[in-house]
Amino acid sequence: MTNYSPGRIFLSAPHMGGHEKNYVQKAIEDNWVTTVGPNIQGFEHDICQHTNARHAVALNSGTAAIHVALRVVGVKAGDEVLCSTFTFVATPNPILYIGATPLFVDSEPDTWNMSPTALREAIENRLKKGKKPSCLLLVHLYGMPAKLKELIEIANEFEIPVIEDAAEALGSRYGGHQVGTLGQAGVFSFNGNKIVTTSGGGALVTADKNIAEQALFLATQAKDQATHYQHSQLGYNYRISNISAGIGRGQIEVLETRVKQRREIYNYYREKLQDIEGIIFKPEPKGCFSNRWLTTVLLSEDLKVSPEEVRQTLEKENIETRLLWKPMHLQPLFKDSLYYGDGLSEKLFNRGLCLPSSSNLSEEELDKVVKALKRQFEV
Ligand SMILES: *Cc1c(COP(=O)(O)O)cnc(C)c1O
């Protein structure tokens, strides 16, 4: 059960910028309390401005955006979809919604994201069996950009469309480009725990006008052009509300500040914990700029204490930490899925921990976390 006790230090809490209530209040005054209205267009415009995406479609969750993205790039029941195994379950779940099958691909050590070597192995293995994957769904985990150049080159070589799950990586950049904007479609999440929030929401971005139009069509019940209600395709009720979009407008105003604050939190932990040899931080590879959504550390075997023990100890002090995502190919839900790689994500899962990373943490709170960690390791 979620713990809301007073004074709790959360892993990643919402952090309002101040102008959200103006947009929400205006929506209520003008009676745009629905899934159409000026905040929605405004929010989509803001997303494009901040990410340099050509088109944005605001939806009611990141999961919905992944589902719609898979549909618009043409994934059908019975297809196979290449997918990062080191991620949150919301990445592969929509593959199952469609009746397609995930092919899980493991990570490489520089970014913890999809390994280009394992990706090529997966594609070649399936081609030998006479099956061609119909999509590549890759993740930028914890805000760290994946090796997009290599991954997209491989996908292009085999003419496989790319969807970027940038749910955790809004504001991160790869080679100067905002992540989410380099594949056929990109997905952001505005869930309450993400770097900015609409309370719950998501967006699909794309450079392709047809993809944007088709995504909006599917997300609004796939109504054919007719005055009566006529439907030839399966659609969804996935549009964002004008109230949520109003929160989003206020949040996008402070996105750059939130990225700066999360990066400062990462630097704070790294500096204060540098004396503890067994705590390993992840530097940014060349060309990668991470929003540092969550600060993650690996605890070396020498520390003789497991991430779960650390989590439990900090929990007693009302500090929320979290183990790294348990890889999808190890989940009971996906026990029959194919998997390609060398087991790196499982090793990361066994030794890793996410530290409290809310952008509104005070210096005292950060100090409390650092002291609690230091006590744990008796430095
Ligand atoms: C949060 C998240 C999602 C899903 O976003 P929701 O808005 O919560 O549906 C998808 N993928 C990853 C990697 C996430 O962290």
The ligand as an SDF file (V2000), in Angstrom:
LIG
                    3D

 15 15  0  0  0  0  0  0  0  0999 V2000
    5.6780    5.7270  -16.8040 C   0  0  0  0  0  0  0  0  0  0  0  0
    6.1250    4.8960  -17.9370 C   0  0  0  0  0  0  0  0  0  0  0  0
    5.2630    4.5220  -18.9790 C   0  0  0  0  0  0  0  0  0  0  0  0
    3.7790    4.7190  -18.9460 C   0  0  0  0  0  0  0  0  0  0  0  0
    3.3090    5.9600  -18.7410 O   0  0  0  0  0  0  0  0  0  0  0  0
    1.8740    6.1740  -18.0160 P   0  0  0  0  0  0  0  0  0  0  0  0
    1.6210    7.6190  -18.3110 O   0  0  0  0  0  0  0  0  0  0  0  0
    2.0750    5.9000  -16.5740 O   0  0  0  0  0  0  0  0  0  0  0  0
    0.9030    5.2840  -18.6680 O   0  0  0  0  0  0  0  0  0  0  0  0
    5.7810    3.8380  -20.0540 C   0  0  0  0  0  0  0  0  0  0  0  0
    7.0670    3.4960  -20.1030 N   0  0  0  0  0  0  0  0  0  0  0  0
    7.9430    3.8020  -19.1250 C   0  0  0  0  0  0  0  0  0  0  0  0
    9.3690    3.4050  -19.2640 C   0  0  0  0  0  0  0  0  0  0  0  0
    7.4890    4.4940  -17.9960 C   0  0  0  0  0  0  0  0  0  0  0  0
    8.3380    4.7620  -16.9990 O   0  0  0  0  0  0  0  0  0  0  0  0
  1  2  1  0
  2  3  1  0
  2 14  2  0
  3  4  1  0
  3 10  2  0
  4  5  1  0
  5  6  1  0
  6  7  2  0
  6  8  1  0
  6  9  1  0
 10 11  1  0
 11 12  2  0
 12 13  1  0
 12 14  1  0
 14 15  1  0
M  END
$$$$
